[in-house]
Amino acid sequence: MQNKLVRQFQPEDRSAVREICYLTGYLGESAEYYWKDRESFSDMWSGYYTDKEPESCFVAEVDGKVVGYSLGCFDSRNAWNPASVGTRHALLRGLIFTKGTGPAMWRTLFDVSSDLVLRRKLPMKPFMDSRWPSHLHIDILEDGRKLGLGKELINNIRDRFKTMGSPGLHLETVLENRNAVAFFKAMGFEVYKEPETLPGIRAKDGTRLHGLVMTMDLK
Ligand SMILES: CC(C)(COP(=O)(O)OP(=O)(O)OC[C@H]1O[C@@H](n2cnc3c(N)ncnc32)[C@H](O)[C@@H]1OP(=O)(O)O)[C@@H](O)C(=O)NCCC(=O)NCCS
């Protein structure tokens, strides 16, 4: 029988969290498919939480190995904007001219420009609404899924922010990540509004993917 455990994040879990972030970063599969620079990817999606708000982070272990996490932010106004973190890497490390990351960056610029011209709107900005000021990210490696760890990881974040007095929690996911959307619904999250097209990232058949905001009241 497997030994399962969910516990508070510790500084020595940082590299495992960054690795899991990358290995699950494309709809639950490795982000390598579209982004070949691990450092910038993990900085964009897990850096703020592990480095600035570690007390709101939890990890799941199976047989002593970290297999997943939930990363929380109590007040989303403090979180780093992934687009700004990515742009910083692009400028300082020349990622826009690198084979493994350049195409996704140029595609993002193309999508943002064409959305502006054709649809007269800019792509999704990080979600801000004072009714749901806290947010989270959750990812588990394939071997650790469907064991009840996701539920426990979500409950830990929910209970922490509720105790701290947050009125609500939100998350941003991808509509086409059907398993994640079904899981979040099972956990009590509700769809906030119609999904919006995302810039840069594509389905494997080349079609555009859609960002979905989901919310949970904590009052
Ligand atoms: C989505 C994810 C976090 C779910 O975690 P998990 O540990 O597999 O889920 P659990 O075993 O804790 O399931 C909790 C509940 O959700 C339900 N659930 C989970 N996946 C489901 C699915 N695809 N469809 C319907 N219900 C689902 C379970 O039936 C369970 O219900 P119960 O409480 O009534 O028993 C995990 O699969 C994962 O990390 N996926 C890849 C990364 C990812 O997509 N992350 C989200 C990015 S926004």
The ligand as an ORCA input file, in Angstrom:
! r2SCAN-3c Opt
* xyz 0 1
  C      -6.331     17.972    -11.557
  C      -5.602     17.279    -10.407
  C      -4.975     18.316     -9.488
  C      -6.629     16.441     -9.608
  O      -5.963     15.851     -8.498
  P      -6.245     14.335     -8.076
  O      -5.376     14.029     -6.908
  O      -6.099     13.475     -9.271
  O      -7.770     14.374     -7.616
  P      -8.414     13.614     -6.359
  O      -8.041     12.178     -6.436
  O      -8.047     14.319     -5.094
  O      -9.967     13.789     -6.628
  C     -10.787     14.594     -5.810
  C     -12.212     14.537     -6.305
  O     -12.265     15.106     -7.631
  C     -12.875     14.164     -8.500
  N     -12.202     14.209     -9.794
  C     -10.877     14.192    -10.021
  N     -10.636     14.183    -11.343
  C     -11.850     14.160    -11.942
  C     -12.286     14.110    -13.295
  N     -11.413     14.095    -14.320
  N     -13.610     14.103    -13.554
  C     -14.518     14.117    -12.541
  N     -14.167     14.164    -11.234
  C     -12.846     14.187    -10.944
  C     -12.642     12.810     -7.854
  O     -13.608     11.870     -8.272
  C     -12.748     13.122     -6.390
  O     -14.128     13.168     -6.024
  P     -14.623     12.712     -4.546
  O     -14.127     13.794     -3.607
  O     -16.093     12.685     -4.662
  O     -13.976     11.402     -4.277
  C      -4.498     16.306    -10.926
  O      -5.098     15.347    -11.722
  C      -3.403     17.002    -11.716
  O      -2.457     17.514    -11.163
  N      -3.526     17.017    -13.055
  C      -2.463     17.539    -13.927
  C      -2.075     18.976    -13.699
  C      -3.248     19.897    -13.904
  O      -3.998     19.790    -14.848
  N      -3.366     20.866    -12.967
  C      -4.358     21.921    -13.017
  C      -3.853     23.030    -13.832
  S      -4.923     24.454    -13.708
*
